[in-house]
Amino acid sequence: MVLRGNRKWLLVLGMVLLIAMLSGCTSPNHTTSTEDLKSGNIWESNVVYYFALTLDKFAEWLGGSYGLAILLITIIVRTAILPLTLKQYRSSKAMQAIQPQMAEIKKKHKDNPQKQQEETMKLFQANKVNPMAGCLPLLVQMPVFMALYNSIYGNPEVRTHEFLGLQLGEPGPWYFLPLIAAATTFVQSKMMQKQQTQAMPGMGAMLMIFPVLIFVMALNFPSALPLYWIFSNIYTIVQNYFLYVRSSNKGKEALAK
């Protein structure tokens, strides 16, 4: 069990380091046209290029608005990975359901870690629970985030456009976007915290690091990037409301009856 817990921590820590690395390793003035991406390395030509091409096409359809194009591509990407999110949700619910049995096993075999692990694995198998299933959406979202990051961050067309009075190629004024990006990240992390800490003890503290990390990075990023985070966070907040808050309230109402 300790090994599995360490793997989950390492995965989340890897995501934090990845985002931090992206924030520090790219020149703020670096731009790459969509056509240049086509002749780039394997990652650029086979992944980032198609995200950038889609972004350009959406902007063309939406009257040249890259702000709306970022919103549309965010909705499409987040909806595409929704089945994985639902899988994560079912996994966390299954883990919650067997928490009493897990606590009993831990108490019964507190002096025998090996026996404790064996009995816990039997419990997982009997209930068809995979404790690592909740990590799958995180793994899938990493390359998606990286591709969107590169297609937005380096696009010279995005940098020359305005959206809602904001210059997409420059950091927003008065910490406006960084604060909203951090606040929406905090809200969606808080909504997930109760569920994730039950399935993955210790995850709560890690989830609360993300708002601070997002705020610090957004201070220097072009407005297009925190704008993407805000759109993505709002999508997640609405999604989590229906998955966690509303379903939890319905469960409480059912018990009350």
N, C-alpha and C positions, 0 to 999 in steps of 0.2 A: 504493500500500500504506500509505503514511503517513496518507492521508486516511481509509482504512477503519479503521486502528488508532485514530485520533483519535475517530472516531464511536463506537467501542466504549467508549473511555475516557469520553467525554462522557455516554453512556448510563448507565454505572455511577455516575459522579459525580452525575448527575441523580437517581438513586435515593437516593444518600446524602443529598443536599440535600433531597429530598422528605421523607424520614423525619425529618431534623433539623427541617424546617419544621413538620411535623405535631406534633412534640414541643413546639415552642415557641409555636405559634399557637393552641392550644386551652386554654381555662381548665380547670384541674383539677376545678373544681366544676360545669362545664357539663354539663347533662343535657338530652336530647330524647326524649320518648316516641315510641313507634313510630307512633302516630296523628298526632303533630305532623309527623313526617317525611313523611307522605303529602301534606301541604299545603305542604311546603317547596319549595326550588328544584328545578330539573330533575334535578340529581345526586341530591339527597336523595329526591325523590318517585319516581324511576324506577329507582334502583339501591340506595341505602342502605336505603330503606324495606323492600325485599324481603329483604335480608340480615337486617335487624332482625326482620322478621316471622317468618322462618325460625328465627332464634335463639329467639324467644319460643315458637314452636310446639314446637321440640325440647325446650326446658326443660319445657314442659307435659307432653310425652310421657314425660320422664325424671324425673317426680316433683318438678318445680320446681328441678332442679339445673342452674344455668347453667354450672357448671364442665364437666359432662358434655355440655351443649349446645354449648359452645365446642369441645370435643374432637370431637364428631360433625360439626359444620359444617367444622372444619379438615380432617378426613379426606375429606369429600365434595368440598370445593373442591380439595384437593391431588390427589385422584384424577381429578377432572374435567380438570385441566390436565396429567395424566400423559402424554397423547399428545404434547404440546408438549415435555415434558421428554425423552421418548424421541427426538424429532426433534433436540433439542439434543445428546443423547448420540451419535446417529449422525453428526451434523455434526462433533463433536469427534473421533470415531474416524476419520472420513474425513480430517480435517486432520492427524491423527497419521500416517496412512498415507502421506501425500505429503510429510512433512517432509524426507526425504532429497533428493527432487527439488527442493524449494524451496531447500534449503541449496546444492545444486549450481548452481541458477540464480543465486542471490545471489553465489556465488563466481565464476561465469563472467562475470557482467555487473556486477561490483562498481564499475566505473568508469562505468557507464551506467544510472542509475536508471530512465530511461524504458524502456529495453529490458528491464530486470529486471522492471518492472511488467507489460509486455506479455507476456512469457514466463510470468510467474506467473498472469496471467489465463487464458492458454491452458491452463495446467496445471489450473486450477480447472474450466474448461469441459470439458476432456477427461475429468476424473474426476467431473464433476457435483457439484462442491463449492461451496457458498455460504458464504463466511466470515462472513456476517451472520446465518445461520440460527440460530446459538447465542444470538442476542440476543432472538429471538421470545418464548421463555418469560418473559424478564425484562420485556418490554413488556406482556405479558398479565397478569402477576402484579401490576404496579403498580396498576391500577384495582381489582383484586380485593383487594389489601392495603388500599387506601384505604377501600373499602366496608366491609370487615370491621372495620377500625380504627374508623370512625365508628359502625357498628352496635353495637360492643361498648363503646367509650369513652364514648358519650353516653347509654347505656341506663340509666335510673334503676332498673330492676328488677335488672340485673346488680349494681349498686352496693350493694344491700341484702342480697345473698346471701353465704353462706360456702361454701367448697369446701375440703375437707381441712384445716379449721381456719383458712383464710385468708379475710379479708374482701376480696371481689373489688373493692370500691369504694375500697380503701385500699392504699397501697404496702405490700408485704410486710415483715415484721420481719427484722432481722439480715442484710439484703442477700441473703436466701435465694433468692428468685426471680430477681433480677438476675444473681446468680452462675451459677445453673443456665442461665438464658437465654443468657448470654455463653458459658458452657462448651459448650453444645450447638451454638451458632452457630460456635464455634471448631472443633469436631469436624467438622461438616458442611462448613465452608469448607476445612479441611485435606484432607478426602477428595476435594474437587473441585479442589484447587489444582493438582495435577500435570496433570490433564486439561485444565483451562482455560488454564494458562500455556503449554501446548504450542500450543493453538489461538489464544490471545490473549496474546501476550507482554506482561508487565507486569501482568497481571490478578492475579497472586498477591499482590502488595503491597496491592492494593485489597480483595481478599477478606479479608485479615487486619485491615482497618479495621473491618469490620462487628461483630465481637465486642465491641470497645471501645465502639462507637457504641451497640449494643444495651444494654450494661451501664449506660452513663451515662443513657440515656433511661429505662430500666426503674426506676432509682432513684426517680423521681418519678411514674411512671405507676401508676394503679390496678392491682392484682394481676391483673385479668382480661387485660390486654394482654401482660405477660411470660408469662402462662400460655398464651396463644395462640401466642406465639413458641416456647415450649418444645414444645408439641404439634406445631407445624409443623416444628421442627427435628428432632424424633425421627422423624417421618414421613420427612423428607429423608435422615436418617442411614441408616434401614433401606433406603430406596430406593437410595441411593448405594452401599450395601454390595452389593446385587444387581447394580447397573449397572456399578460400577467395580471394587470389590475382588474380588468373587467371580468375575466374568468375567475379570479380570486373572489370578487364580490358576489358573483353568481353562486360560487361554492358555499360562501357564508350564508347567503339567503336560503339555499337548499337545506343547510343544516339547521337553520332557525325554524324552518317549517317542520 
